[in-house]
Amino acid sequence: MSEVGQFLESYRATWEAVIRGSEQIAALSSFFDANCFMLAVDGTVKSVQSNAEIDAFNEGRLNSFREGRVDQCTFRGVDTISQGPHATIAIVNWELKRSDGSLERAWRHYYTIAHAEDAPRILVSAFQTGAGL
């Protein structure tokens, strides 16, 4: 598995641990550059400039997932596109499922990932929703 693949799998596993309550929301901050951008489904762009802002953003997502009784995060598909030695675009099809295995939601997510010296970091996180993803 590539470095980006390992990074994304670790991110997925961390989200699942956060949803299940065995990990704190702050564990997700390490996957993001402290200066990153979030592009929402409605086209709203948010410049995030601290781990506290990343935590607040993820807390909103977590609350939504818990309202839907989500228990499991899976990838239905992951594609990566190299942007040279310093960055990769990752296209991830997420599925969130309840404990009974029913699908709560699915969406496509686009990440621009920088290959930082210490570890990869998400610079841009963009959401896309819709049927058939």
VMD Tcl script that builds the backbone (N, CA, C; Angstrom):
set m [mol new atoms 399]
animate dup $m
set s [atomselect $m all]
$s set {name element resname resid chain x y z} {
  {N N MET 1 A 0.849 -1.182 0.000}
  {CA C MET 1 A 0.000 0.000 0.000}
  {C C MET 1 A 0.893 1.243 0.000}
  {N N SER 2 A 0.541 2.225 -0.786}
  {CA C SER 2 A 1.324 3.453 -0.896}
  {C C SER 2 A 1.234 4.275 0.392}
  {N N GLU 3 A 2.113 5.256 0.507}
  {CA C GLU 3 A 2.089 6.140 1.670}
  {C C GLU 3 A 0.742 6.856 1.781}
  {N N VAL 4 A 0.206 7.329 0.662}
  {CA C VAL 4 A -1.098 8.000 0.681}
  {C C VAL 4 A -2.191 7.009 1.045}
  {N N GLY 5 A -2.125 5.789 0.520}
  {CA C GLY 5 A -3.095 4.760 0.868}
  {C C GLY 5 A -3.082 4.447 2.358}
  {N N GLN 6 A -1.903 4.339 2.929}
  {CA C GLN 6 A -1.767 4.097 4.369}
  {C C GLN 6 A -2.309 5.278 5.170}
  {N N PHE 7 A -2.011 6.475 4.708}
  {CA C PHE 7 A -2.499 7.693 5.355}
  {C C PHE 7 A -4.029 7.715 5.373}
  {N N LEU 8 A -4.643 7.432 4.220}
  {CA C LEU 8 A -6.102 7.448 4.134}
  {C C LEU 8 A -6.730 6.344 4.984}
  {N N GLU 9 A -6.133 5.166 4.991}
  {CA C GLU 9 A -6.667 4.076 5.816}
  {C C GLU 9 A -6.562 4.432 7.299}
  {N N SER 10 A -5.486 5.064 7.689}
  {CA C SER 10 A -5.341 5.505 9.076}
  {C C SER 10 A -6.383 6.568 9.425}
  {N N TYR 11 A -6.637 7.473 8.481}
  {CA C TYR 11 A -7.658 8.506 8.669}
  {C C TYR 11 A -9.036 7.863 8.829}
  {N N ARG 12 A -9.358 6.889 7.967}
  {CA C ARG 12 A -10.635 6.185 8.042}
  {C C ARG 12 A -10.785 5.477 9.396}
  {N N ALA 13 A -9.752 4.764 9.799}
  {CA C ALA 13 A -9.791 4.027 11.065}
  {C C ALA 13 A -9.932 4.983 12.252}
  {N N THR 14 A -9.288 6.130 12.172}
  {CA C THR 14 A -9.402 7.118 13.249}
  {C C THR 14 A -10.818 7.660 13.319}
  {N N TRP 15 A -11.419 7.966 12.154}
  {CA C TRP 15 A -12.815 8.422 12.149}
  {C C TRP 15 A -13.716 7.375 12.795}
  {N N GLU 16 A -13.516 6.119 12.438}
  {CA C GLU 16 A -14.353 5.063 13.003}
  {C C GLU 16 A -14.178 4.991 14.519}
  {N N ALA 17 A -12.944 5.113 14.999}
  {CA C ALA 17 A -12.688 5.095 16.442}
  {C C ALA 17 A -13.336 6.291 17.138}
  {N N VAL 18 A -13.314 7.456 16.487}
  {CA C VAL 18 A -13.956 8.655 17.054}
  {C C VAL 18 A -15.468 8.444 17.138}
  {N N ILE 19 A -16.052 7.926 16.076}
  {CA C ILE 19 A -17.494 7.672 16.063}
  {C C ILE 19 A -17.888 6.696 17.168}
  {N N ARG 20 A -17.085 5.679 17.367}
  {CA C ARG 20 A -17.389 4.655 18.380}
  {C C ARG 20 A -17.032 5.102 19.798}
  {N N GLY 21 A -16.312 6.237 19.913}
  {CA C GLY 21 A -15.979 6.784 21.221}
  {C C GLY 21 A -14.692 6.280 21.836}
  {N N SER 22 A -13.902 5.520 21.098}
  {CA C SER 22 A -12.635 5.024 21.641}
  {C C SER 22 A -11.468 5.963 21.349}
  {N N GLU 23 A -11.736 7.025 20.624}
  {CA C GLU 23 A -10.720 8.046 20.304}
  {C C GLU 23 A -11.388 9.412 20.395}
  {N N GLN 24 A -10.607 10.416 20.779}
  {CA C GLN 24 A -11.113 11.786 20.891}
  {C C GLN 24 A -11.090 12.479 19.529}
  {N N ILE 25 A -11.966 13.459 19.359}
  {CA C ILE 25 A -12.081 14.198 18.097}
  {C C ILE 25 A -10.744 14.836 17.696}
  {N N ALA 26 A -9.949 15.238 18.670}
  {CA C ALA 26 A -8.660 15.890 18.392}
  {C C ALA 26 A -7.700 14.972 17.640}
  {N N ALA 27 A -7.919 13.664 17.688}
  {CA C ALA 27 A -7.043 12.730 16.969}
  {C C ALA 27 A -7.097 12.972 15.463}
  {N N LEU 28 A -8.188 13.551 14.974}
  {CA C LEU 28 A -8.324 13.812 13.540}
  {C C LEU 28 A -7.492 14.994 13.067}
  {N N SER 29 A -7.166 15.905 13.959}
  {CA C SER 29 A -6.418 17.115 13.583}
  {C C SER 29 A -5.067 16.805 12.970}
  {N N SER 30 A -4.449 15.715 13.400}
  {CA C SER 30 A -3.101 15.398 12.908}
  {C C SER 30 A -3.086 15.068 11.422}
  {N N PHE 31 A -4.239 14.822 10.830}
  {CA C PHE 31 A -4.310 14.501 9.405}
  {C C PHE 31 A -4.385 15.752 8.528}
  {N N PHE 32 A -4.606 16.898 9.136}
  {CA C PHE 32 A -4.790 18.147 8.409}
  {C C PHE 32 A -3.639 19.098 8.651}
  {N N ASP 33 A -3.302 19.871 7.634}
  {CA C ASP 33 A -2.412 21.005 7.834}
  {C C ASP 33 A -3.210 22.042 8.615}
  {N N ALA 34 A -2.583 22.708 9.563}
  {CA C ALA 34 A -3.305 23.689 10.395}
  {C C ALA 34 A -3.830 24.860 9.566}
  {N N ASN 35 A -3.326 25.045 8.362}
  {CA C ASN 35 A -3.846 26.048 7.428}
  {C C ASN 35 A -4.386 25.309 6.213}
  {N N CYS 36 A -5.662 24.954 6.261}
  {CA C CYS 36 A -6.251 24.207 5.150}
  {C C CYS 36 A -7.592 24.817 4.755}
  {N N PHE 37 A -8.160 24.273 3.705}
  {CA C PHE 37 A -9.443 24.752 3.204}
  {C C PHE 37 A -10.444 23.609 3.192}
  {N N MET 38 A -11.672 23.937 3.577}
  {CA C MET 38 A -12.791 22.997 3.501}
  {C C MET 38 A -13.777 23.570 2.496}
  {N N LEU 39 A -14.159 22.773 1.514}
  {CA C LEU 39 A -15.145 23.170 0.519}
  {C C LEU 39 A -16.395 22.333 0.749}
  {N N ALA 40 A -17.480 22.976 1.193}
  {CA C ALA 40 A -18.716 22.282 1.530}
  {C C ALA 40 A -19.521 21.945 0.284}
  {N N VAL 41 A -20.517 21.089 0.457}
  {CA C VAL 41 A -21.393 20.683 -0.638}
  {C C VAL 41 A -22.058 21.887 -1.297}
  {N N ASP 42 A -22.396 22.901 -0.500}
  {CA C ASP 42 A -23.079 24.083 -1.038}
  {C C ASP 42 A -22.121 25.079 -1.690}
  {N N GLY 43 A -20.827 24.743 -1.762}
  {CA C GLY 43 A -19.843 25.613 -2.390}
  {C C GLY 43 A -19.164 26.577 -1.444}
  {N N THR 44 A -19.570 26.572 -0.200}
  {CA C THR 44 A -18.957 27.436 0.798}
  {C C THR 44 A -17.519 27.002 1.045}
  {N N VAL 45 A -16.596 27.957 1.007}
  {CA C VAL 45 A -15.193 27.681 1.289}
  {C C VAL 45 A -14.864 28.241 2.660}
  {N N LYS 46 A -14.256 27.404 3.481}
  {CA C LYS 46 A -13.852 27.838 4.806}
  {C C LYS 46 A -12.345 27.667 4.921}
  {N N SER 47 A -11.681 28.752 5.275}
  {CA C SER 47 A -10.256 28.702 5.557}
  {C C SER 47 A -10.101 28.334 7.031}
  {N N VAL 48 A -9.464 27.225 7.281}
  {CA C VAL 48 A -9.263 26.732 8.640}
  {C C VAL 48 A -7.810 26.997 9.014}
  {N N GLN 49 A -7.604 27.632 10.164}
  {CA C GLN 49 A -6.254 28.079 10.476}
  {C C GLN 49 A -5.719 27.616 11.821}
  {N N SER 50 A -6.392 26.633 12.425}
  {CA C SER 50 A -5.879 26.106 13.690}
  {C C SER 50 A -6.470 24.723 13.942}
  {N N ASN 51 A -5.815 23.968 14.807}
  {CA C ASN 51 A -6.348 22.661 15.176}
  {C C ASN 51 A -7.698 22.799 15.866}
  {N N ALA 52 A -7.902 23.873 16.619}
  {CA C ALA 52 A -9.190 24.094 17.284}
  {C C ALA 52 A -10.303 24.249 16.247}
  {N N GLU 53 A -10.034 24.941 15.143}
  {CA C GLU 53 A -11.037 25.083 14.082}
  {C C GLU 53 A -11.288 23.751 13.373}
  {N N ILE 54 A -10.242 22.961 13.196}
  {CA C ILE 54 A -10.402 21.636 12.598}
  {C C ILE 54 A -11.266 20.770 13.511}
  {N N ASP 55 A -10.990 20.825 14.818}
  {CA C ASP 55 A -11.776 20.059 15.783}
  {C C ASP 55 A -13.244 20.482 15.744}
  {N N ALA 56 A -13.496 21.777 15.685}
  {CA C ALA 56 A -14.875 22.278 15.658}
  {C C ALA 56 A -15.588 21.799 14.392}
  {N N PHE 57 A -14.908 21.849 13.263}
  {CA C PHE 57 A -15.489 21.376 12.011}
  {C C PHE 57 A -15.831 19.887 12.123}
  {N N ASN 58 A -14.875 19.100 12.600}
  {CA C ASN 58 A -15.086 17.664 12.712}
  {C C ASN 58 A -16.143 17.322 13.760}
  {N N GLU 59 A -16.263 18.121 14.790}
  {CA C GLU 59 A -17.294 17.904 15.808}
  {C C GLU 59 A -18.685 17.997 15.181}
  {N N GLY 60 A -18.879 18.950 14.285}
  {CA C GLY 60 A -20.149 19.061 13.581}
  {C C GLY 60 A -20.446 17.823 12.755}
  {N N ARG 61 A -19.434 17.310 12.064}
  {CA C ARG 61 A -19.601 16.081 11.278}
  {C C ARG 61 A -19.930 14.905 12.209}
  {N N LEU 62 A -19.202 14.808 13.318}
  {CA C LEU 62 A -19.407 13.725 14.265}
  {C C LEU 62 A -20.837 13.732 14.808}
  {N N ASN 63 A -21.327 14.895 15.173}
  {CA C ASN 63 A -22.698 14.983 15.689}
  {C C ASN 63 A -23.709 14.486 14.655}
  {N N SER 64 A -23.486 14.849 13.401}
  {CA C SER 64 A -24.362 14.403 12.324}
  {C C SER 64 A -24.295 12.883 12.166}
  {N N PHE 65 A -23.097 12.331 12.230}
  {CA C PHE 65 A -22.936 10.884 12.094}
  {C C PHE 65 A -23.640 10.158 13.243}
  {N N ARG 66 A -23.470 10.670 14.439}
  {CA C ARG 66 A -24.104 10.027 15.598}
  {C C ARG 66 A -25.624 10.125 15.528}
  {N N GLU 67 A -26.141 11.233 15.029}
  {CA C GLU 67 A -27.595 11.354 14.848}
  {C C GLU 67 A -28.114 10.279 13.895}
  {N N GLY 68 A -27.300 9.909 12.925}
  {CA C GLY 68 A -27.673 8.871 11.972}
  {C C GLY 68 A -27.357 7.461 12.459}
  {N N ARG 69 A -26.886 7.355 13.704}
  {CA C ARG 69 A -26.547 6.070 14.324}
  {C C ARG 69 A -25.440 5.331 13.560}
  {N N VAL 70 A -24.499 6.097 13.008}
  {CA C VAL 70 A -23.380 5.517 12.271}
  {C C VAL 70 A -22.469 4.760 13.228}
  {N N ASP 71 A -22.023 3.602 12.770}
  {CA C ASP 71 A -21.141 2.758 13.563}
  {C C ASP 71 A -19.861 2.402 12.804}
  {N N GLN 72 A -19.930 2.459 11.466}
  {CA C GLN 72 A -18.820 1.983 10.651}
  {C C GLN 72 A -18.551 2.919 9.481}
  {N N CYS 73 A -17.274 3.185 9.225}
  {CA C CYS 73 A -16.830 3.972 8.071}
  {C C CYS 73 A -16.117 3.025 7.112}
  {N N THR 74 A -16.502 3.062 5.854}
  {CA C THR 74 A -15.805 2.241 4.868}
  {C C THR 74 A -15.511 3.072 3.628}
  {N N PHE 75 A -14.519 2.612 2.867}
  {CA C PHE 75 A -14.237 3.178 1.557}
  {C C PHE 75 A -14.826 2.230 0.525}
  {N N ARG 76 A -15.649 2.757 -0.344}
  {CA C ARG 76 A -16.114 1.946 -1.464}
  {C C ARG 76 A -15.096 2.016 -2.594}
  {N N GLY 77 A -14.342 3.091 -2.637}
  {CA C GLY 77 A -13.313 3.234 -3.650}
  {C C GLY 77 A -12.375 4.373 -3.325}
  {N N VAL 78 A -11.121 4.224 -3.737}
  {CA C VAL 78 A -10.107 5.268 -3.557}
  {C C VAL 78 A -9.284 5.334 -4.834}
  {N N ASP 79 A -9.177 6.526 -5.401}
  {CA C ASP 79 A -8.304 6.771 -6.547}
  {C C ASP 79 A -7.349 7.885 -6.163}
  {N N THR 80 A -6.131 7.805 -6.649}
  {CA C THR 80 A -5.166 8.867 -6.381}
  {C C THR 80 A -4.561 9.358 -7.687}
  {N N ILE 81 A -4.251 10.635 -7.700}
  {CA C ILE 81 A -3.613 11.267 -8.848}
  {C C ILE 81 A -2.405 12.030 -8.325}
  {N N SER 82 A -1.232 11.660 -8.778}
  {CA C SER 82 A -0.016 12.336 -8.353}
  {C C SER 82 A 0.038 13.735 -8.947}
  {N N GLN 83 A 0.462 14.672 -8.139}
  {CA C GLN 83 A 0.740 16.026 -8.621}
  {C C GLN 83 A 2.238 16.283 -8.509}
  {N N GLY 84 A 3.017 15.245 -8.714}
  {CA C GLY 84 A 4.459 15.350 -8.595}
  {C C GLY 84 A 4.898 14.844 -7.229}
  {N N PRO 85 A 6.142 15.101 -6.872}
  {CA C PRO 85 A 6.685 14.526 -5.643}
  {C C PRO 85 A 6.147 15.139 -4.348}
  {N N HIS 86 A 5.404 16.227 -4.437}
  {CA C HIS 86 A 5.006 16.933 -3.218}
  {C C HIS 86 A 3.520 16.901 -2.899}
  {N N ALA 87 A 2.691 16.402 -3.810}
  {CA C ALA 87 A 1.249 16.434 -3.549}
  {C C ALA 87 A 0.524 15.342 -4.326}
  {N N THR 88 A -0.618 14.934 -3.771}
  {CA C THR 88 A -1.488 13.943 -4.390}
  {C C THR 88 A -2.930 14.385 -4.213}
  {N N ILE 89 A -3.743 14.156 -5.239}
  {CA C ILE 89 A -5.186 14.314 -5.088}
  {C C ILE 89 A -5.736 12.914 -4.837}
  {N N ALA 90 A -6.516 12.779 -3.780}
  {CA C ALA 90 A -7.167 11.508 -3.470}
  {C C ALA 90 A -8.669 11.696 -3.620}
  {N N ILE 91 A -9.293 10.791 -4.341}
  {CA C ILE 91 A -10.742 10.793 -4.537}
  {C C ILE 91 A -11.265 9.574 -3.793}
  {N N VAL 92 A -12.054 9.829 -2.752}
  {CA C VAL 92 A -12.503 8.760 -1.863}
  {C C VAL 92 A -14.027 8.691 -1.871}
  {N N ASN 93 A -14.557 7.510 -2.126}
  {CA C ASN 93 A -15.992 7.262 -1.987}
  {C C ASN 93 A -16.209 6.651 -0.604}
  {N N TRP 94 A -16.813 7.443 0.276}
  {CA C TRP 94 A -17.082 7.033 1.652}
  {C C TRP 94 A -18.468 6.409 1.752}
  {N N GLU 95 A -18.603 5.444 2.645}
  {CA C GLU 95 A -19.904 4.917 3.044}
  {C C GLU 95 A -19.918 4.835 4.563}
  {N N LEU 96 A -20.984 5.331 5.158}
  {CA C LEU 96 A -21.177 5.223 6.596}
  {C C LEU 96 A -22.344 4.285 6.830}
  {N N LYS 97 A -22.118 3.314 7.698}
  {CA C LYS 97 A -23.134 2.295 7.941}
  {C C LYS 97 A -23.498 2.235 9.417}
  {N N ARG 98 A -24.724 1.797 9.660}
  {CA C ARG 98 A -25.208 1.579 11.022}
  {C C ARG 98 A -24.765 0.187 11.490}
  {N N SER 99 A -24.947 -0.088 12.763}
  {CA C SER 99 A -24.518 -1.384 13.309}
  {C C SER 99 A -25.235 -2.560 12.654}
  {N N ASP 100 A -26.437 -2.353 12.108}
  {CA C ASP 100 A -27.154 -3.432 11.418}
  {C C ASP 100 A -26.688 -3.610 9.968}
  {N N GLY 101 A -25.694 -2.812 9.549}
  {CA C GLY 101 A -25.141 -2.903 8.197}
  {C C GLY 101 A -25.838 -2.040 7.165}
  {N N SER 102 A -26.926 -1.365 7.561}
  {CA C SER 102 A -27.628 -0.503 6.604}
  {C C SER 102 A -26.821 0.773 6.332}
  {N N LEU 103 A -26.924 1.251 5.125}
  {CA C LEU 103 A -26.203 2.449 4.702}
  {C C LEU 103 A -26.890 3.689 5.260}
  {N N GLU 104 A -26.140 4.509 5.988}
  {CA C GLU 104 A -26.674 5.759 6.511}
  {C C GLU 104 A -26.458 6.883 5.509}
  {N N ARG 105 A -25.274 6.928 4.912}
  {CA C ARG 105 A -24.980 7.924 3.879}
  {C C ARG 105 A -23.741 7.528 3.100}
  {N N ALA 106 A -23.632 8.103 1.912}
  {CA C ALA 106 A -22.457 7.896 1.059}
  {C C ALA 106 A -22.152 9.215 0.365}
  {N N TRP 107 A -20.899 9.470 0.112}
  {CA C TRP 107 A -20.504 10.672 -0.606}
  {C C TRP 107 A -19.105 10.488 -1.176}
  {N N ARG 108 A -18.778 11.352 -2.092}
  {CA C ARG 108 A -17.427 11.404 -2.659}
  {C C ARG 108 A -16.717 12.579 -2.015}
  {N N HIS 109 A -15.456 12.352 -1.725}
  {CA C HIS 109 A -14.655 13.372 -1.065}
  {C C HIS 109 A -13.346 13.505 -1.839}
  {N N TYR 110 A -12.909 14.720 -2.031}
  {CA C TYR 110 A -11.657 15.006 -2.722}
  {C C TYR 110 A -10.695 15.626 -1.719}
  {N N TYR 111 A -9.501 15.076 -1.643}
  {CA C TYR 111 A -8.478 15.593 -0.740}
  {C C TYR 111 A -7.252 15.974 -1.555}
  {N N THR 112 A -6.700 17.133 -1.279}
  {CA C THR 112 A -5.377 17.472 -1.778}
  {C C THR 112 A -4.438 17.246 -0.604}
  {N N ILE 113 A -3.503 16.335 -0.797}
  {CA C ILE 113 A -2.625 15.905 0.283}
  {C C ILE 113 A -1.194 16.307 -0.035}
  {N N ALA 114 A -0.587 17.062 0.880}
  {CA C ALA 114 A 0.813 17.446 0.738}
  {C C ALA 114 A 1.685 16.368 1.362}
  {N N HIS 115 A 2.780 16.086 0.724}
  {CA C HIS 115 A 3.744 15.131 1.267}
  {C C HIS 115 A 4.736 15.910 2.117}
  {N N ALA 116 A 4.325 16.228 3.338}
  {CA C ALA 116 A 5.166 17.000 4.258}
  {C C ALA 116 A 6.333 16.134 4.728}
  {N N GLU 117 A 7.347 16.787 5.284}
  {CA C GLU 117 A 8.543 16.062 5.726}
  {C C GLU 117 A 8.239 15.025 6.795}
  {N N ASP 118 A 7.368 15.367 7.757}
  {CA C ASP 118 A 7.091 14.443 8.851}
  {C C ASP 118 A 6.006 13.426 8.510}
  {N N ALA 119 A 4.984 13.838 7.777}
  {CA C ALA 119 A 3.871 12.956 7.405}
  {C C ALA 119 A 2.975 13.680 6.412}
  {N N PRO 120 A 2.200 12.942 5.639}
  {CA C PRO 120 A 1.248 13.610 4.743}
  {C C PRO 120 A 0.256 14.455 5.534}
  {N N ARG 121 A -0.262 15.514 4.903}
  {CA C ARG 121 A -1.251 16.385 5.532}
  {C C ARG 121 A -2.268 16.816 4.485}
  {N N ILE 122 A -3.546 16.886 4.888}
  {CA C ILE 122 A -4.603 17.358 4.002}
  {C C ILE 122 A -4.552 18.882 3.943}
  {N N LEU 123 A -4.462 19.414 2.722}
  {CA C LEU 123 A -4.474 20.864 2.508}
  {C C LEU 123 A -5.842 21.361 2.101}
  {N N VAL 124 A -6.560 20.533 1.312}
  {CA C VAL 124 A -7.910 20.893 0.845}
  {C C VAL 124 A -8.796 19.662 1.015}
  {N N SER 125 A -9.973 19.894 1.565}
  {CA C SER 125 A -10.970 18.853 1.761}
  {C C SER 125 A -12.263 19.332 1.105}
  {N N ALA 126 A -12.713 18.629 0.058}
  {CA C ALA 126 A -13.890 19.062 -0.695}
  {C C ALA 126 A -14.921 17.934 -0.746}
  {N N PHE 127 A -16.160 18.265 -0.400}
  {CA C PHE 127 A -17.251 17.288 -0.340}
  {C C PHE 127 A -18.078 17.309 -1.623}
  {N N GLN 128 A -18.603 16.142 -1.985}
  {CA C GLN 128 A -19.582 16.021 -3.057}
  {C C GLN 128 A -20.590 14.968 -2.609}
  {N N THR 129 A -21.861 15.272 -2.672}
  {CA C THR 129 A -22.877 14.275 -2.342}
  {C C THR 129 A -23.721 13.990 -3.570}
  {N N GLY 130 A -24.536 12.973 -3.484}
  {CA C GLY 130 A -25.451 12.668 -4.571}
  {C C GLY 130 A -25.668 11.189 -4.723}
  {N N ALA 131 A -26.720 10.844 -5.407}
  {CA C ALA 131 A -27.074 9.444 -5.617}
  {C C ALA 131 A -26.041 8.777 -6.516}
  {N N GLY 132 A -25.815 7.517 -6.266}
  {CA C GLY 132 A -24.978 6.716 -7.131}
  {C C GLY 132 A -23.492 6.897 -6.925}
  {N N LEU 133 A -23.088 7.571 -5.867}
  {CA C LEU 133 A -21.643 7.731 -5.658}
  {C C LEU 133 A -21.028 6.500 -5.083}
}
mol reanalyze $m
mol bondsrecalc $m
mol representation Tube
mol addrep $m
